[in-house]
Amino acid sequence: MTNLKSLVRGAAAALLGAATLAGLAAGTASAEDKKFKIYLAMSYSGNAWQSEAANIVKALAQTAPYDKMVELKEVISGTDPQAQIAAYESMIEDGADGIVSFPISSTALNRTIKKGCEAGVLFFMYDATVTEPCAYNVSYLTSGFGENTAQALVNELGGKGKIFLSRGVPGNSVDQRHTDGAMSVFKKYPGIEVVAEYYSYWDDRTTQQETAKALAAHPVVNGIWAQAGEYGAIQALKDAGKPLVPMTGENSNGFRLALKDGLKGVSAGSPPAQAGYAFKLLMEILQKKRELKPMNIEYPLPWVPADEVKVCDGDKIENGCNVFPDGKVPSSFVTEVFNPELLPELSLASALDGKPTPGATIQPLPAEVKQGENEPGINCEDCEAPADLYHLTKVQPTVQP
């Protein structure tokens, strides 16, 4: 009898152990099968830059092994901060693991972002920034687009002339930082007169329309300081039958080709590649492959003067080339989407259509992450700006104030 009881107890224990192991295995499989819920939260959309930034993230999310690990959802909320706040709240309630976002305001979203951080959501902002300290800001803002391009324009004009300011989206940290940096230079030169200032929403068509209005009111213009959408300013000058004047702008293919063909100026500005870098950093943290506290992360500033424009032979930015031939991509195409060190997985189809590169796999990011400087009201709240906040890094004055 005793032997029989022992046998029954042993069989029961074996069955229980098998069931426990099966349960553990099922739990492990379930955990492995669970995808990270990531939101691509855009605000302003409708221009080539925003489309390319979104396409980069979409392409990466479909690249192995992310294609098995990520559930990506895209939300476009527009230019109203309240709409983006509502979008963030919905994402938090939906159990988002991470939010990769272009924020429309540097301060209005803070309370909702903090609420999300407390719920365990990782917020990665790209290009534009917020001042909430629990968010990560991946941006080139601290690399000095405004002041460097303004000085380049002043140099071209010999320190005097009437100029237009073609700005971005009102109230956005990117536009504010660019303009503050530019004005820190223009104010040093009494011979520089800003005769027109307008918001072009970083869009070629809007820039063309607003520049045309400015030309009607101020027919004499000697230079244009423009943010993204700069190719539209070229079109406005041509439509008005005016010669092209020295101009700064960002990284559109049409603008760089114009520089190659004789336009005086420099191509710098915002790389859509920032979105991809932010997404990969977020994923490395979620996978516990990287420990990184919330911080301001600086992306390098592209800088291509007219004499350094080089046309590419194929579909890649390589061998020192930095612009595609006319007809290869739209004139509004923003060339700074590729980065062989940070985003080797991307191809032209990734930027244009959001498609993964055949055969590509996600590569680890470099260990070093460059910290950006504090800029009160732009990327931090209770902080001090460096004494030389608007120091020049890409160009030096060739004419004295």
N, C-alpha and C positions, 0 to 999 in steps of 0.2 A: 504493500500500500504506500509506504513511504517513498519507494522508488517511483511509483506511478505519479504521486503528487509532485515529486521533484521534476519529473519529465514534463508534466503539465505546466508547472511554474517556469521551467526553462523555455518551453515553447512560447509561452505568453510573453516572456521577457524578450525573446528573439523577435516576435512579431511587433512588440512595442518599439524595440530598437530600430527595426526596419522602417516602421511607420515614422519614427522621429527623424531618421536619416532622410527618408523620402520627403518629409516636410521641410527639413532644412535645405535639401537640394532644390525643392520647388521654390523656396523663399529666395535662395541665391539666384536661381534662374530668373525669377521675377525681378529681382533687383538689377540684374545684368540687362534684362530686356527693357527696363524703364528708361525712357528717353528724357533728356533735359528739355524743359519747356522754355524756349527762348523767344522773346519778342523783339522784333525790329520795329522800334517806335519812332516813326518820322513825324516831323511837324510840317514845315514848309516843304512842298514838293513841286514838281512841274518844270524843273530845269534839268539840263544834262548832268550837272554835278550830282544832284540828289539821286537821279536814276542810276548813275554809275555806282555811287556809294552803296545803294541798296542791292544792286546786282552783284557786287563783290561779296557781300554777306551771304546772299542766296547761293552763289556758286560755291563758296566755302562750305556752307551747310550741307551741300550735296556731294562733297568730296570725301572719300574714305579716309579715316573711319567715322567722320562726323555724320555721314549719311545714315549710319545705324544708331547714332547717339543723340541726334538733335531733332526736336519738333519745333520748326521755325514758323512763327506767325508774324505777318506784317500788318501794321496799323499806321494809317496816315491821318493825322488829326488836324492839319492846317495851321494857320498862323495865330489862332486865338489861344492864349495860354490856358484858359479855362477848359477848352476842348482837350488839350494835352493832359491836363490834370485828371480829367474824367477818364481818359484812356489809360493813364497809369493806374488809377484806382481799380479799373476793371482787370488789368493785368495782374495786379497784386492779389485780388480776390480769386483769380483763376489759378493761382498757385504758381506763378512764374518763378523759374529758377534764376533767370537773368534777363535784363532789359538792355539792349544796345540801342542808343537813342541819339538823335539830333534834337537837342532841347531848344525850344523857341525863346525861352527867357532864362537868364542866369539866376534869377531870384524867385520868380513866381511859383516855380515847381518844387521849391525846397521842402515844404511841409509834407507833401505827398511822397517825395523821394525818401525822406527820413522815415515815414511810416512804412514804406516798402523795405528799407534796410532793416528795420526792427523785426520785420516778418521774415527776414532771411533772403531777401531778393538782392542780387548783385546788380548795381546800376553802372553801366559803362557809357559815358557820353563821348561822342566823337565830333571833332571839329569845333562845334559850339560847346560852351561850358556852363556849369552851374557852380554856385558858391556853397552848396550843402556839402559838408566835409565827409559824409559817408559815401559819396559818389566818386567814381574814378573819372577823371577828365583826360581823354586822349586827344591832344590838340597841338597844332602848330602855332597857335596864337602867341605864345611866349617867344617864338623865334623871330618876331619882328617884321612882319610883312609891311605894316603901315609906314614905319619910319624909314625902312630901307628903300621901298619903292618911291616914297616922296623925295628922298635925297637924290635918287637916280633921275627923277624928273627935273628937279631943280638943277642938277648938273647939266642936263640936256638943254635947259632953257637959259643957262648962264645966269641964273639967280633972279630973273625977272620975266613977267608975262602974265597974261590972263588965263586962268585955268578953270576947268569944270571938275567937280567931285561927283563921281558916279558911285553911289553907296549901295548897300545890300538891303537887308530886311530891317525895318525900324524896331528898336528895342532888343535886338539880338546881340549877344556878347561878341560875336565875330565882327559884326559891323562896327560896334562901338570901339572895340580894341583897335581895329584897323584905322578908323578915323582919328582916334586920339593920338595914335602913333604918327600918322601923317601930319596932323596939325602941329605936333610938337616940332616938326621940321619947318613947315610952311611959315609958321609964326616968326621964325628967326630971320626970314627974308622979306623986308618991306616991299621989295620989287615984285613979289608974288601976290597976285590979287585973285581971290576965289570969287568969280562972278556968277557962278551957278552951282547949286548943290541939290541933288535929287536922289530919290531911292529907286533903284532899278531891280530890286529883288533877285539879284544874281542871275538874271535871265537875259539872253541876247535880244529877244524881241522887245521886252520892256525897256532895256537899255537903249535900243535904237529909237524907240518912241520918245523916251524922256530926253535923250540927247538932242533929238530933232527939235523938241520944244525949247530947250536951252539955246540952241543955235538960232532959233527964230527971235528970241529975246536978246541974245548976245551974239551977233554975227561974227565978232572978232574973238577968236579963241586961239591961244598959243600952245596949249597943252591940256591933256586930260588925264587925271588920276582916277583910275577905275578899278573896281573890284571885279568879281566874276560877272560875266555877261559882256566883257570888253569888246568882243567881236561885233556886237551891236553898235558900239560907238563908231567903229570903222565904217559900218554900213551907213550910219546917219551922216557922216562927213561926206561920203561918196554921193549919197542921194542929194545932198545940198550943193553938190558941185564944188566942194571945198577940198583943198589939199590935205593930206593926212598930216596931223601934227604929232609931236612927241607924245607918247602915251605909255602908261603903265597898265598892266592887267594881270590876269591870272594865267591859267594854263590851257586855254582852249587851242585846239589844233589850228583853227583859222587864224588866231592871233599870232601864233608862232610862225606860221607860213608867211604872214604879213611882215613880221620882223625879218624873216629871211629875204623877203623881196624889197627891203629898203625902209620899212617903218622904223623910226627911232624909238627905242624904249626897252623895257625888260619884262620878261614873263616870270612871275613868281606866284605865290598864293597857295591856296588850299588844295591838298591832295585828297581825292576821294578814298585813297588807300587807307586813310585813317580809320575808316569804318571796319575794314578787314582786320587791321591791327587790333582794334578794340575787341572785336569778336573773338579773335584767337587768344588774346590775353584772358578774356572771360572764361573761355573753354578750358584753358590750362588751369585756372583756379578751381573751376567746378570739378575737374578730374583729379584735383589735388596733385598736379604736376608742378605747381608754382605757388609759393606763398607771397602775397603782395597786399600790403595795406592800401586802403583808399588814398589816392594821391593825384597830383597833377603830372601827367606824362607828356613830355614834349616830343612831337614829331618834327623831323627836320624840314626847314623851309626850302622848297625848290628855288633855284635862281638861274635863269637862262637869259643873259643879255643877247641882243640881236646878233652879235658876231659869234655867238656860240650855238646858234640853231643848226642842227644837223638832221637831215631827213633820213628816216629808216628805210631799209630795203625791203623788209618783210613785215610780219605781223607782231614782231617783238621790239621792245625798247632795249636795245643792246648795242655794244660796240660804240658807245658814246652818242648814239642817236637819241633824239628827244621829240620828234614830231613825225607824223605819218604823211605820206604824199597826198596831194589834193585828190579827193574822190575815194580814198581808202576808208575814211570815217567822216561823219558829219563835221562841219566847221565848228560846231559847238562842243564836240567831243573833248573831254578834259583828259589830257595826256598823262597826268600824274596818278595813274591807277596801278602801276606796276612797281614792285619793289623786290628785287631778286633776293634780298636778305630776309625780309619780313614776310613776303607773300609770293614765294616762288611757285605756288600752286596755280596762279592765275594766268589766263590767256586773254586775247582780245575778245573772244566770245563770252568770257566771264563778265567783262565790263559792259559789253553791248547788250547781252541777252540773259545774263544771270546763269549761264551754263557752266558746269564743271569742266575742267580740262581733262580729256580722256587719258586715263592711266596715271593721273596725278594723285598723290596722297598728301595729307596734311603733314607739314614739316614743323619741328619744334622751333619756337622763337629763340633768339639770342637771350642769354641769361640776364644781360644788363638792360635795365629800363631807365631811360634818362628822365630825371625829374625836371619839370618846368618851374619857372619862377612864380612867386606869388604876385597876383594882380588883383588888388582889392576891388570888389564889386564885379569882377570878371570870373575868377576861379576860386575865390576865397572870401570869407566874411571878415573876421577879426584877425587881420594880418597886415603886415607892413610890406610895401613894395620896395624893391632894391633901389638904392639911390640913383643908379644909372638905368632905370627901367627902359628908357627909349634909346639905348645905345645902339650904334650902327654895327652890324656884323657882316654885311655883304658888300657894302660900298662906302667910300669915304668922300667927303665934300671936295669938289674940284673948284668951287667958287665960294668965297667967304661971304657971310651975311653982310 
